[in-house]
Amino acid sequence: MIHVGTKQELTVVKQVSFGVYLAETEKQGEQILLPAKEVPDGTRIGDRLLVFVYRDSKDRMICTLREPMLTLGRTAVLKVREVTKIGAFLDWGLEKDLFLPFHEQTARVAAGDECLCALYTDKSGRLCATMKVYPYLSTRSPYTVGDEADGRVYEVSRNFGVFVAVDDRYSALIPAREAPSGLKAGDLIHARVTGVKEDGKLDLSIREKAWLQMDDDAELVMEVLQEYDGVLPFDDKASPELIKREFSLSKNAFKRAVGRLLKQERIILANGKIRIREDSVKGGHR
């Protein structure tokens, strides 16, 4: 059986002025056209050709010797050619651009953007792209805890965190408690592997290890304090949601930063507030 969206080796069964027809065997099977401009010189009936099967602009099954950037079950980074009222169209190496419906976009795209996509067939049997690549990513990565990795954000969830495709192919997540605000689909990140789940999915953090990150976090807290004229209207007992909103830090990271500033005698905790020490402002911190 001939499958749209895949590469298959088919047999030349008929030659016509506008190309050749291919089928699974010489004696049986559905026939599809390979246009004349793509037929190799010297091609004869009975020859076997490796082709990619897709649909043309009139939704007729057709094949090509060209190498598509994307096949069924795989992921690839494709460039957006244009955005129309019905969705976006992507360059995937074939004459007919690949359609990316609005409802398959995890974030709105614009012409010139690059997005990680997978290929699927819709209810009408047409090939389309989706940015919802979670089911298509591999969980068999070579990474272990402590490794550094590059990835691409493909979806952001308020409940779960930031979904990332490491190397554009492996399934990973920055948990919500670790995820900084501002990340969006399409962003490229450099991260540290903090966990490998039983099913092979990776947990990531784009923060340094706690003891390396603490000084940077402490300076961030001081910057926000200054924006509040030196007095923060809550302390390290504040809710994780409030801390996340104001600092993009987890509660534990915030408490470590506050502890560092207390040790440096740069702040005071009193009456449920955090206050910059006056002598710290005048004389600089120790």
Wavefront OBJ file of the C-alpha trace (Angstrom):
o trace
v 0.000 0.000 0.000
v 1.257 3.468 -0.881
v 1.411 5.843 2.094
v 1.324 9.628 1.799
v 4.085 11.373 3.741
v 6.677 8.596 3.453
v 9.563 7.608 1.221
v 8.932 4.357 -0.660
v 10.587 2.305 -3.365
v 8.076 1.899 -6.206
v 8.114 0.320 -9.654
v 7.723 2.177 -12.959
v 4.615 0.635 -14.611
v 3.659 3.145 -17.326
v 5.387 5.858 -19.376
v 3.401 8.862 -20.660
v 4.329 12.203 -22.219
v 3.993 14.027 -18.903
v 5.912 11.560 -16.737
v 5.808 7.989 -15.488
v 3.377 6.136 -13.275
v 4.652 4.140 -10.326
v 3.073 1.326 -8.328
v 4.111 -1.180 -5.678
v 4.682 -3.861 -8.312
v 4.405 -4.140 -12.092
v 1.213 -6.180 -11.902
v -0.799 -4.584 -9.100
v -1.290 -1.602 -6.810
v -2.374 1.995 -6.928
v -0.573 4.106 -9.527
v 0.841 7.574 -8.862
v 2.559 10.068 -11.136
v 6.192 11.139 -11.124
v 6.213 14.321 -13.295
v 8.338 14.276 -16.444
v 10.753 16.968 -15.201
v 11.794 14.634 -12.380
v 12.100 11.383 -14.328
v 15.772 10.333 -14.598
v 17.142 9.896 -18.119
v 16.974 6.328 -19.314
v 14.158 5.306 -16.968
v 12.317 2.200 -18.190
v 9.267 0.188 -17.169
v 10.226 -2.152 -14.360
v 12.801 0.212 -12.823
v 12.565 0.773 -9.090
v 12.706 4.389 -7.823
v 12.859 5.713 -4.257
v 10.303 8.535 -4.060
v 8.477 10.675 -1.514
v 4.690 10.514 -1.759
v 2.579 13.620 -1.109
v -0.367 15.517 -2.612
v -0.222 18.283 -5.202
v -2.110 21.610 -5.174
v -5.259 19.791 -6.362
v -4.941 17.167 -3.605
v -3.968 14.447 -6.082
v -1.481 11.850 -4.885
v 1.882 12.480 -6.532
v 5.529 11.623 -5.899
v 8.904 13.287 -6.155
v 12.578 12.364 -6.134
v 13.281 15.486 -4.080
v 14.292 15.064 -0.455
v 11.674 16.632 1.862
v 12.862 18.182 5.130
v 10.120 16.331 6.996
v 8.430 12.916 6.847
v 5.707 11.292 8.940
v 6.763 10.578 12.514
v 9.788 12.894 12.377
v 10.464 16.468 13.472
v 12.327 19.261 11.701
v 12.879 22.993 11.934
v 11.109 24.716 9.025
v 10.957 28.341 7.914
v 7.643 30.164 7.587
v 7.138 31.439 4.035
v 3.885 33.312 4.628
v 0.931 33.637 6.968
v -2.608 33.835 5.580
v -6.121 34.007 6.982
v -6.265 30.215 7.287
v -2.811 29.542 8.726
v 0.877 29.533 7.861
v 2.763 27.934 4.988
v 6.204 26.427 5.522
v 9.144 25.711 3.235
v 9.913 21.988 3.432
v 11.893 21.547 0.248
v 9.036 20.697 -2.132
v 7.196 22.783 -4.736
v 3.995 22.876 -2.686
v 4.504 24.554 0.705
v 3.404 22.717 3.842
v 0.304 24.004 5.623
v 0.480 24.790 9.361
v -3.083 25.420 10.657
v -3.635 28.017 13.373
v -4.989 25.354 15.736
v -1.710 23.421 15.447
v 0.429 26.415 16.448
v 1.647 26.603 20.045
v 2.428 30.287 19.434
v 1.591 32.561 16.529
v 4.271 32.617 13.832
v 5.275 35.238 11.280
v 6.954 35.097 7.875
v 10.658 34.349 8.303
v 10.251 32.582 11.660
v 11.706 29.133 12.191
v 9.590 26.590 14.055
v 9.998 23.012 15.135
v 7.282 20.908 13.487
v 6.090 17.371 12.948
v 4.158 16.025 9.959
v 0.686 14.491 10.208
v -2.292 13.712 7.967
v -5.549 15.518 8.690
v -9.066 14.034 8.471
v -9.084 14.635 4.715
v -5.818 12.765 4.234
v -3.823 15.920 3.542
v -0.332 16.425 4.898
v -0.072 19.227 7.468
v 2.442 20.479 9.999
v 1.980 20.760 13.753
v 4.003 22.581 16.385
v 2.542 20.235 19.014
v 5.537 17.927 18.741
v 5.390 16.287 22.191
v 4.226 12.865 20.863
v 6.903 12.863 18.155
v 9.991 13.495 20.315
v 12.362 10.726 21.322
v 12.849 9.691 24.953
v 16.051 7.795 24.189
v 18.565 10.591 24.648
v 22.279 10.189 25.416
v 22.107 12.756 28.247
v 22.610 12.129 31.966
v 22.206 14.316 35.063
v 24.733 17.146 35.087
v 25.170 17.282 31.307
v 24.667 20.539 29.438
v 22.400 20.611 26.417
v 20.948 22.971 23.812
v 17.239 22.987 23.141
v 14.336 24.783 21.516
v 11.186 25.819 23.393
v 8.106 24.501 21.604
v 5.329 25.080 24.142
v 4.794 26.889 27.465
v 2.334 25.609 30.071
v 1.366 27.529 33.204
v 0.793 24.249 35.064
v 3.677 22.100 33.876
v 6.418 24.487 32.792
v 8.345 25.000 29.569
v 8.449 22.137 27.065
v 11.770 21.864 25.253
v 13.089 19.748 22.390
v 16.738 19.082 23.183
v 18.755 18.968 19.944
v 15.329 19.427 18.269
v 14.576 15.742 18.902
v 14.594 14.713 22.596
v 11.697 15.300 25.009
v 12.494 17.632 27.917
v 10.816 19.986 30.386
v 11.828 22.939 32.508
v 9.456 22.371 35.470
v 7.193 25.293 36.341
v 9.060 25.892 39.621
v 12.324 26.358 37.674
v 11.020 28.098 34.583
v 11.903 31.790 34.235
v 9.213 34.078 32.921
v 9.430 35.360 29.373
v 10.323 32.152 27.540
v 8.191 31.488 24.462
v 7.892 28.954 21.672
v 10.855 29.193 19.313
v 13.370 30.424 21.906
v 16.749 28.667 21.902
v 18.179 27.817 25.321
v 21.286 26.329 26.898
v 20.386 24.219 29.922
v 21.643 21.745 32.504
v 20.070 18.291 32.823
v 18.768 17.987 36.384
v 16.887 14.713 36.041
v 16.155 11.783 33.768
v 12.715 10.241 34.348
v 12.021 6.515 34.174
v 10.435 6.958 30.749
v 13.543 8.774 29.477
v 12.202 12.336 29.446
v 14.634 14.997 30.669
v 14.213 17.655 33.343
v 16.170 20.833 32.649
v 17.249 23.989 34.406
v 18.724 27.058 32.752
v 19.980 28.225 36.134
v 23.421 27.442 37.519
v 23.849 25.065 40.429
v 22.471 26.639 43.623
v 25.811 27.654 45.118
v 26.932 29.285 41.855
v 23.609 30.995 41.214
v 23.154 32.454 44.690
v 25.193 35.632 44.193
v 23.374 36.504 40.957
v 20.018 35.925 42.669
v 21.082 38.116 45.604
v 21.897 40.983 43.241
v 18.529 40.515 41.552
v 16.785 40.830 44.928
v 18.712 44.046 45.626
v 17.699 45.484 42.247
v 14.037 44.806 42.940
v 14.383 46.266 46.454
v 15.712 49.464 44.968
v 12.718 49.588 42.613
v 10.552 49.427 45.758
v 12.480 52.388 47.265
v 14.413 50.099 49.559
v 11.477 48.351 51.264
v 9.885 45.153 49.967
v 6.310 44.733 51.298
v 6.840 41.013 51.968
v 9.589 38.728 53.229
v 10.889 35.241 52.452
v 7.693 33.712 53.822
v 5.723 35.080 50.875
v 3.850 32.675 48.595
v 5.768 30.946 45.794
v 3.415 32.578 43.276
v 4.228 36.086 44.508
v 7.960 35.393 44.495
v 7.754 33.917 41.025
v 5.871 36.962 39.726
v 8.263 39.526 41.189
v 11.616 37.756 40.774
v 11.127 34.796 38.388
v 12.733 32.714 41.161
v 11.575 29.630 43.003
v 10.845 30.121 46.697
v 13.944 28.105 47.649
v 16.187 30.216 45.410
v 14.660 33.393 46.858
v 15.245 32.213 50.421
v 18.875 31.374 49.597
v 19.388 34.835 48.069
v 17.826 36.550 51.085
v 20.019 34.446 53.370
v 23.109 35.545 51.460
v 22.115 39.226 51.762
v 21.465 38.829 55.492
v 24.898 37.275 55.961
v 26.422 40.176 54.040
v 24.453 42.558 56.328
v 22.905 44.319 53.338
v 19.263 43.876 54.345
v 17.030 43.674 57.420
v 13.984 41.445 57.916
v 11.360 42.977 60.209
v 7.558 43.115 60.487
v 7.040 40.937 57.424
v 9.133 43.208 55.188
v 12.619 43.241 53.701
v 14.495 46.520 54.027
v 17.859 47.664 52.670
v 20.268 48.559 55.499
v 21.129 52.248 55.380
v 24.777 51.652 56.203
v 24.909 49.145 53.326
v 23.715 51.849 50.906
v 26.138 54.465 52.242
v 29.221 52.349 52.647
v 28.709 49.592 50.141
v 28.233 45.934 51.072
v 30.931 43.892 52.723
l 1 2 3 4 5 6 7 8 9 10 11 12 13 14 15 16 17 18 19 20 21 22 23 24 25 26 27 28 29 30 31 32 33 34 35 36 37 38 39 40 41 42 43 44 45 46 47 48 49 50 51 52 53 54 55 56 57 58 59 60 61 62 63 64 65 66 67 68 69 70 71 72 73 74 75 76 77 78 79 80 81 82 83 84 85 86 87 88 89 90 91 92 93 94 95 96 97 98 99 100 101 102 103 104 105 106 107 108 109 110 111 112 113 114 115 116 117 118 119 120 121 122 123 124 125 126 127 128 129 130 131 132 133 134 135 136 137 138 139 140 141 142 143 144 145 146 147 148 149 150 151 152 153 154 155 156 157 158 159 160 161 162 163 164 165 166 167 168 169 170 171 172 173 174 175 176 177 178 179 180 181 182 183 184 185 186 187 188 189 190 191 192 193 194 195 196 197 198 199 200 201 202 203 204 205 206 207 208 209 210 211 212 213 214 215 216 217 218 219 220 221 222 223 224 225 226 227 228 229 230 231 232 233 234 235 236 237 238 239 240 241 242 243 244 245 246 247 248 249 250 251 252 253 254 255 256 257 258 259 260 261 262 263 264 265 266 267 268 269 270 271 272 273 274 275 276 277 278 279 280 281 282 283 284 285 286
